[in-house]
């Protein structure tokens, strides 16, 4: 790695921001990560790194399996509340088709490993980015002068590039796209938590099968993580902002009569460790993914519902593609190429995730019956082909000239 002399400020220390930081650091950029939270989160849930995200991480030389464990679920599928399968696929078949199986890890383990790949002092916690100013005083105007990052604490950080990875509620997106409609409530809320590995003598969850169970306007998912823990999540169609006070009672009321091992898992949850969030996506695509030398990635750029499991995966793709295109002196050309490379793919997946959520969240009995019949009747080969553009869709675009060689895989 050579020192390019260029400085990037990354707003946000989530998966996308840290992946961008690692990728650019390994390209020789000096990196500063500003995170508004006071420190690394003590809570979190799971994430499934699909083959496309794993391939992107390979490009920057980051081994997610080494960081968070290599064990994968034996199979994945969709069930009904009575336990019968609507669809099921062996992960070995997915590995044969896409070169590797999905890897489910704890988000906190992944972000900790990414942070550890950065030089000490790179991440500044308790430092939220409030604005990005051009040297002439015009905020993030569409030009290419070096920006100055201003933080909530009054600091000023000159930079050659600013990466907005500040999440689904991105303050930088709201500030610099004031006329964009912003987020749209999907109609569902979600509960997420991670349980410790099963006690001795207790059978592992569903024999290490990752499953999502579909009811009427309700879903429940279990995903064995690579380190032996279990990621558990649930969704329900409810009014926006609804907050039952007793989390366990609410989940037992909704899912306590569903198939094993769901009731036993609900008894094991720690209500204080359950994350509850209404599910949103971006109501419309951003007009562009950069303004001057301020560029958006991940949920800040294209927030999508989790129905395809691609939110974090697309943030990783964004980060790797951005760093790849910046491997040259012309930042202007790199950002234009990034916008072209990422806009169409991420917006197609945002819309597709929204449609998938509508199908999974159906509530009318006849509609639910028709949905279940259609899923069960879909041949496995057709279902696999439907994933090809997701899992095989990651590519590195051509470098804008003039530029050096791309990352070595």
N, C-alpha and C positions, 0 to 999 in steps of 0.2 A: 504494500500500500504506500503511495506517495502522497505528500501533503500538497493539495491543490491551492492552498491559501484562501479558499473560499469558505464563508461562514453561512450556515443555515440555522435558523431558529424554527423549531418544531413546537407548535402549540398543541399540547395534549400528549400524555404518556399512556395512552391505551395501546391496543395491539397495532393499529395502523401507524400511529405516531412513532412508536418504538421500532417497528419494522423499518420505517423510513429512516429513522435515525441510524440504525445499524447499517442499512444499505448505503447511505451516504457517507457514513464514517469509513466504511470499507472502500469507498471510492476516493478517499482522501479529503473529504470535507471536514471542517471543524464544526461540531454540532453542539447546539444548546437546546435542551428540551425544557420548555416551561409548562408546568403542570399546576393547575389551580388548587388541587387537593393538597392537604398538608403533608401527605406521605403516601406510600403504596397502600392500596386498599387491603383491609384485613378480611374482607368478605369477597365473594365472587361465586360464579357458577361455572358451567362447563362450556366448551366450544368444540365442535367437530371440525377438524381441519380436513377438508375434502382434498382429493388428489390434486386439483388445480392449485390450491393454496400450498400444499406440500411441495409441489413442483416449483412454485415461485420462491419458497424459502430455500430450496436447493440452489437456486440461481445465486443467492447471496451467501451461500455456504453456511446456512444456519440449520442445524439438525434438530427438528422439533422433538423427535423421538428420544434423542439423547437428553434433551432438556426436561422432558415431562413424562417419559415412559413410552414403551413400544407395544404393549399389549393392545390388541384390537378385538372388538366384538366379533363373535363367530358369524353372526347374521344380523340383518337389519330388516324391519318390516313394519306393517300397519295391522292393527288388530281391532276387533270390536270389543265393547265392554264385557261380553261374556267370555272373552279370551280367544275366540276363533280368529284365524288369520285371514285378512283380506289380501295381503301380499307379503312375500318374504323372499329375501335374496341373500345368498351366502356371500360374505365379504371376500372369500377366496376368488369367486367369479369376478367381483369388482376389481380385485387386484390384478387378475389376469387381463382384464379389459383395459384398465387405466394405468397399469404399471405399479400400483400400490393401492392398499385399501385406505379408507378414511381413518383418521386417528383422532380419538376423543381425548381431550386433555382439560385440566383445570385452567381457567383463564389466568388465575394468579400465578400458577407455575410457569405458564408461557410468558407472561409479562416480566416476571422476575428473571427468567433466563435471557430475554431480550435486553433487559436493563443491565444484566451482568456482562453482556457483550460490548458495552460502551465504556469509555474511559471514566474513571472516578470523577465525580463532580459535573458530569454532563447534564444530569437531570436536576432541575431546580424546582423543588416542591413548594407549594404555597405561593406560586408565582403565576397568576393568571394573565394572559395577554388580553389587553383591552382594545388596542388599535394598532394599525400598521400604517405608518406615515411615510410619504415620499419626502425626499430632502427639501423640496420646495413648499412643503406644507400641505399638499393635496393628498387626502387620505386614499391610499391604494388606487390612485387613478390609473387609467389604462395606458401606462407607459412603462419604461423598463429601467428607471433610475433605481439605485440601491435604496431599499426601504429601511426604516427605523422602526423597531418594535417597541411599543410602550406597554408596560405592565401595570398591574393594579398597585404595586408598591412604589411606582414612580420611576422605575428603572428605564433606561433607554438602551436598546441593543441594536446597533447597526448590523445589517446582514446583507448577504447577496441573494438570499431566498428565504421566504417564510412559508412553512407548510402548516396549513390549518387542519389539524387532526383533532379538533376540539369537540367531537361527538355529535350525537343526534340533535341536540339542542344548540348547536354551534353558535356562540355569540358572534363570531367573525362572519358567519354566513348571514345572520340577521342584520349585522351592521352594514355589510357591503352589498347585499342584495335586498334592500329594504322593501322593494315592491314584489318580491317573490311571495307566493301564498304560504310558504312554510310547510309545516307538518300537517298531516291528515290522520285523524284517529281511525284505526282499523275496525273498531267495534269490539275488540277483544282486550282483555287484560291477561297478564301472565304472572305466574309464581315460579320461582326458580331457587333451587338450593343444591348443595352437594352433601351427600351422606358418607360417613366413614365406611371403609370396607366392612363386609358382613362379618359379624362375630364368628369365632371358631364354632364349628358345628352347624352353622346356618348356610344353606345352599346359596351360592352367588345369585344375583338378580337374574332371573329368567335364563339361567345357564349362559350368562354373558352375551345375551342378545339385546341389541338396541331396538326398542320398539316404541311406536307411538300409537296410542289407542284413541279411536275416534268415536265419540258419542253424538249427541244432539247439541250442537253449540258448545261442546266441551271436548278437551283433549288432555291426555296424560302421557308423558314420555319418560322413559328410563334409558339412560345411556351409560354403560360401564366405562369408566375412565381408564386411561392407560396405567395409572398408578394404583389401581385397585378400588378407588372410591367410585361412587355412583352419582351421576348427575341426574337430578329429578326435576321435571318441569310440568306445569299444567297451564292450560288456557281456558277461558270461558268468555262467552258473549255477555257483556255487562255494560251498563252506562259508564261513560267516561268519568273517572275520578272516584268511583265507588270504592270504599275502604272498609270492609268488615273488620271488626276489632279483634276477633278470635280467628287467627289464621288456620290453626289445625281444625277447629270445628267447621270452618267454611270448606276446607278441602275434604274433610271426612263426609260432610253432607253431600258434596258433589260427586266424590269418587270412592267413598268407603265401601260401596257394594260392587265395585268393578272387580275384574279378575285378579287373581294372585299374580305378582306379589304386591299389588298396589296398596291394599289396606295395611299390610305390614310395614311398608315403606312410610306411609303416612304417620304411623305410630312412632316412627323413629326420628321424625323431623324435629329440629329445634326451631320454633317459631321465630326466634330472634335472628336466625341465620337465613330466613326466607326473604328473597328479594321479590318485590312486587312492582310491576311496571305496566301501565297501559301501553299498548303496542301502536306505534306510529310508523308512517313512512312519509317520504317527501311527496307533497301533493302534485308536484310537477318537476320536471328536470330543471336544474340550474341553466341559465342562458349560456354559461361557460364555466369551466372548472378553475379558471385563474383570472386574476385582475392584476396587471403589472407583474410583479414578482411574488405575489401572494397566491398560493395554489391550495385547493381543497382536495382532501382525500377521505376515503372511508365514509362513515355515517354523516360527517359534515358535508360531504359532496353529494351523496345519493342514498340517504337513509332508506332502508327497505325492511319490511317485516321479516321475521325469521323463518318463514314457511319453506324456504329452499335451503336453509342453513348456509347462506352465502354472504351474510353481512360482514362478518369478520374476514372471511376468505377474500372478498372483493377489496377490503381495506389492505390486505396483504398484497394482492395483485397490484393495486394502485401504487403502493410504496415501492415495490420492486421495479415496476415499469417506469415510474418517475425517476428513480435513481439511475436506471439504465440509460434513459434518454438524456440525463444531465451529465453523462460522461463525455463532456466536451466543453469548449469555452463559450458556446453560444446559448446562454440561458433562455433568451427570447425564443429561439427556434425549438428548444427542448420543451418549453411549456406549451407552445402551440401544438407540437407533436403529441404531447401527453393528452391534451384536450381531445384531439382527434382519436387517439388510441383508446381512451377509456370511456368517453361519453356514451357511445352507442351501446357497448356491452353492458355497462352498469345500468343504463336506463331500461334496456330489455329485461334484465333480471329484476329490477325494481317492480315493473309492471307484472311480470310473471309471478313473483312472490305474492303480490296483492291478489291476483286471481286464484292462486293456489289456496290462499287463506280463506277466501270466500267459499270455496268448495269444502274445505275441511270444517268450516264453522257453520255449515247448514244446520238449521233447527227444525224445519218442517219434517214430520215423519216420512212422508212420501218422497221428499227430496233426498233425505238421508238414505232411505232404502235404495233409491235409484243410484245414488253415489256409491254406496257399498257394493252394489251389484256390478257397476261399471269397473270399479277398482279390482274386484275379484276376477272379472272376466278378461282383464287386460293381460295378454300373453307376456311372459317374463321378458322375452326378447324385445318387445315393443317398449316396455317400461325401461329397460336398459338403454335403448336408443334415445329415449327422452332425456337421459342424463348426459349424453355425449357432449352437448354444447356447454354444459356446466363444467364437467370434469376435464374435458379436453380443450376447453376454450381459452386457456391461458397461453399467450404467446408474447414474445418480446418483439416489438415493432422495430423497423429499421432505424438506425441512429441517424439523426439529422446531421448533415455534413456541415463543417468538418467535425469529426469526433474520433475518439480512440476506440479500441476494441471493446466489445461488450464483456460483461462478467463471464468468467469461466465457470461452467456448471460444476 
